[in-house]
Amino acid sequence: MIVTGLAAVMVGEVLPGTRSAGRMIFNAIAGAIAYRMAIAAALHAGLNPYALKLVTAIFVLLIISIPIILKTGRPSHANSP
């Protein structure tokens, strides 16, 4: 339950918009819906329910990294020629 709430807030933080209290509440609700939809899609695709922790961790990691990627552009590779 706590992980779902934290994931909802993290997903909601990524959504664009002003930072008013009403908008932040809306974003948290939208984040909760997106998080639950990702879980439902993983289960519908036939993923083993025991692997949900991995799927949700990857989903949250991707959501958190979106602002960083958008801010800096494409990720650079340090060893590329």
PyMOL commands that set and color helices and strands:
alter all, ss='L'
color gray80, all
select helices_A, chain A and resi 2-14+21-44+49-72
alter helices_A, ss='H'
color red, helices_A
deselect
rebuild
show_as cartoon
